[in-house]
Amino acid sequence: MTKKELEKILAGKQVVVLHLDDWADVTQLAEVMERHKTPCAGSLEILRLGQRFGALEQPKAKEWVLRPLADETAIKAFIEQRMAAYDRMWDG
């Protein structure tokens, strides 16, 4: 994945499934602003590339998804929602 391709994804509104090779590119191209460990799905990483933001998650063992986020308010809301969902899954 190139920087231009990553910028296009982060500028969009669609969640994108990443191949393992692309995941490595994303973590090299973008700054990891935050990392949150989850009880059942690896880590949730908040990325920044210029003025664009995204959340990188691992919902399955060999699958990563990149979700564009509009701004810091959207980041905070997404983290709270996602971590609450993980807590409910973990607690059963």
ABEGO torsion letter per residue (X at the ends): XBAAAAAAAAABABBBBBBAAAAAAAAAABBBABBBBBAAAEBBBBBBBEABBBBBBBABAABBBBBBBABAAAAAAAAAAAAAAAAAAAAX
